[in-house]
Amino acid sequence: MSKLDNVKIAALKNILKKNKLNGYIITDFNDLKYFLGSAVAMPGEAVILFHSKGLYMAVRSLYEASFREQFPEIKTEGCDADRAEQIIKQANRLGLKNVAFDSSKEIYAAGKIFAGAGFKEAPGLITALRVSKTEYELKNMRAAAKIAYAAFEHIRKRLKAGVTEMELCAELERFMKHKGASALSFQSIVAFGAGTGNPHYMPGNVKLKKNMPVMFDFGCIYNDYCSDITRTVWYGDKPAPEFKKILKIVREAHDMVAARAKYGMSGAEIDAIARGHIEAAGYGKYFTHRTGHGIGLEPHERGDISQLNKEKIGLNYCFSVEPGIYLLGKFGVRWEDCFYMTESGIKIIN
């Protein structure tokens, strides 16, 4: 039985019609997963020509029989040579005159081949589809989030003097895969002490000591969809007063966004909720990144919650809310959950 999602197919057909195209080439690994799910084997091994008469796939011969069985409505041919050239030949056989490709995601060599064949550059058509999640996608994102939240409760119990950042990273990965995750959303961050003051810290062999801040930033993939959470805690019985103050400010900023972000707001307007609170508290210059980013098949997708994004956040857009304050050389605090937009405001993905 086919795994194609007819709602997604119909949406792409509508976009092609609006753009007066009768063909669109899909090579990006995550765009292919959007339509085909986990059936896509490895990056670069399949190319789809989506056209007004149906779908055509040039795939590595190793997977040809499997794809034909899973997707009987896609005309599938094995091709171990240049799949870009194979797609061009098929477009010509079909007599397609207005074919486009995503120039923002195409590798240089294939982009030159497609452009040389007279195909048009039309970046971001599938990106625009992917930003608003279906209920199936939200279901998988909730499952990924539940694993991540359980992982945090698991890992915080394993904080003890002498454990290293990398040891806790390894345990996070083991736990999440044991609970059903297929992979990490990204390289997990476990930071101790001054390392928490670096927003994109890379964990090492630093050992935990009593009365230190600890930051966890991690996520996992479930059925192709990502989760992402951050928690900052204090290890020990004597939290520094400045740490307690900043943690309170950051969590208030996070909770304000959760309560006040509304359908119709832009990414910049939502960012201003968190940023305004942190600035009013006197720490504006220490909030050095955007409030959030889109999330879905990839850990960072379209739909930024940032000062630069004037685009409205549409229904079922999924994004993180992660305000932070970073005092380099001392410590930092970040608190993050992922949400999706509804007509009545944003709801946490959990």
Number of C-alpha atoms within 10 A of each C-alpha: 7 13 12 17 12 10 10 16 14 11 13 19 20 13 15 21 13 9 13 11 20 19 26 27 24 21 23 20 17 21 17 19 15 22 17 17 17 13 15 19 15 10 12 13 18 26 23 22 24 23 21 15 10 13 16 20 25 25 24 19 17 13 18 17 12 12 22 16 13 15 16 13 13 19 15 23 18 18 20 14 12 10 22 20 15 18 19 20 13 15 24 11 9 13 10 17 13 17 24 25 24 21 18 13 15 18 12 10 9 17 19 14 14 22 14 10 15 14 22 18 17 17 15 15 16 22 15 13 15 21 22 21 19 13 10 8 19 20 17 19 29 19 22 29 26 17 24 30 19 13 21 20 10 15 15 15 8 11 17 14 13 11 15 20 23 19 15 21 21 11 15 24 22 14 18 26 17 11 16 15 24 17 17 21 24 17 14 24 24 27 32 28 21 17 25 28 24 18 21 12 16 14 19 16 10 17 16 20 17 14 15 20 26 24 26 26 24 24 30 32 29 26 18 22 24 27 32 28 21 23 18 21 19 19 20 14 9 10 14 12 9 10 18 13 10 20 21 13 22 26 18 17 25 24 16 15 22 21 11 13 21 19 17 16 16 23 25 21 22 26 26 20 19 28 29 14 18 23 14 10 12 10 19 15 12 16 22 13 14 23 28 22 20 22 28 27 24 16 20 18 16 20 24 27 26 20 17 13 18 14 15 16 28 19 18 21 23 28 31 27 30 28 27 31 26 22 16 14 12 14 22 28 30 27 24 22 21 26 21 22 22 16 11 10 18 23 16 16 20 18
